Amino acid sequence: MAQSSGGVNTLELGIIGNGTVAGLVDGEGAMVWLCLPRLDGEPVFNSLLGGGGAFRVTLAGQSAARQTYIRNTAVLETVLEAEDGSAIRITDFAPRFFDRGRQFRPASVVRRITPLRGMPTIKVELSAETGRGERCMTARRGVSHISYHDEEMDFRVTTDAAVSYIMDGREFVLEREISFVLGPDESLSDGVGVMAQGWLKRTTEQWQDWSRRLATPPEWQSAVIRAAITLKMCVYEETGGIVAALTTSIPEHDGSERNWDYRFCWLRDAYFTVTALNRLAAVGTLEHYLGYLRNTVAHTRGGHIQPVYGIALEQDLTEDIPGHLPGYRGLGPVRFGNQAAEHVQHDVYGHVVLGASQAFFDDRLSARAGLLEFEHFEQVGERAYAVYNTPDAGIWEYRGRAAVHTSSAIMCWAACDRLARIAREFDKDNRATLWADRANEMREVILKEAWNERRKAFTGSFGGDALDASVLLMAEIGFIDPMDPRYVATVDRVDAELRDGCHVFRYRIEDDFGAPETAFTACTFWHIDALARIGRKDQAREIFENVLAHRTKLGLLSEDIDTKTGELWGNFPQTYSMVGIINAAARLSRPWDEMV
């Protein structure tokens, strides 16, 4: 795993993925995290969390390592150099391309090791675990592959390297390029080297073609493209579900025990992801996600909607702490599942409707949402109107208390407001009037109950005193004019009380685990957006540039930042944070006609 200058594990990790599986590779070429057979599956490589599973390539006498992506792709290259001048390149990717009229995205990853200079001596070590880190998987030798078996799963690694060397973990001189295809326990249809080379070419071309079609702002293009590719890798394309991050249990700060499993689909986070990709004209994700939402609404039939589901709409995400893995840096606990699925979080109703609303207006889609979908989503609006001023766990998923949270109330308002707009699109005047009247009623209540005259700010809950950065979303969703004096005053209060340097905390009050010690990067991006909306673009640009400077070497962000050290914490990569890069660049960039 990558090491910081202080000798501790860091989040300097590269990501490969294809919409089915995703792996994390550290700065020295070790694959330290891979879940099979899908994004939320069993972690067979889990040394990220202190387990024994990993796919390592070691160069004898190594003296340097560098890592980059092939431009505008999710194909990762790690170059290792030795003291004697020899060098190798490790190329990692998950196959993704169109084949025979369909998207080919198997539960597979490919690794190619290429000699670059000299006579490099390498060692390839493969070990896999299952049972959430409890058991080592048995390796069985084949003629040109190694199979791994356990009662819960099996897979094979097919290679044109000497299988004996791999089984024994023995050093050997790399005289030619060798390839590894990790996937289902099935024979390949062609030679592994030929297949890996062809898959690499087609995967590279598809990612570059996808990136070429993005409607990026002219400034910060590379940052935006990397963010978009990263978000795309967080979409489970079979169902359209979008994970909040690819990992579990990376703590929010040292010793926090705020260790959560984010490999599920929060409807809130998914809405922000879809919106950001829509802003870049990558509307295909919206089409996939709309199917996910249709199924969610159909299953709930106008009743309670969970804030989070599995990526195939699983409802039961029971949280478990098995205790077999020590955790990132030994900072357990490691959790699988997430108790948030059991929470009442009313903002979900707004995020469902917001996530679907563009589909009713966008002619670029292969099939726009129609009247039948509108009638189904009206059930969600009914629920939003019924609960908007009742207590819930809120956007930050408090586990020990409930309140009427302002962020939940404004999202319920958004559900009714968007339904009114959709009704007008269908010339349903009576329904449009109904939903508009409800939205206006809700808005008056929220403006009254959330405003704290003494604090000169909208607070985190009705009648409360505590500031909460989530109220900054009021302007983004159109709840309030950003130049409204009350909103401007709220931005000022957040700037004064929740910002530390260039980073913004969610809140400062103690929660179930004490007072937060790291800034939540999504809140920093919400603050950037708010500053730009009220005309303070210079300050917004300064903060944005600072956040970009805190990305990993590969341009990625996790959930949190330590404001004292600048170190990244929290699950990785965090979709909320990568969304922020896209939104801030779109908001702050100069137009093309000023650039060319």
Summary of the structure (lengths in Angstrom):
residues: 596
radius of gyration: 24.4
end to end distance: 42.5
largest distance: 78.6
contacts: 2191
relative contact order: 0.10
helix: 36%
strand: 22%
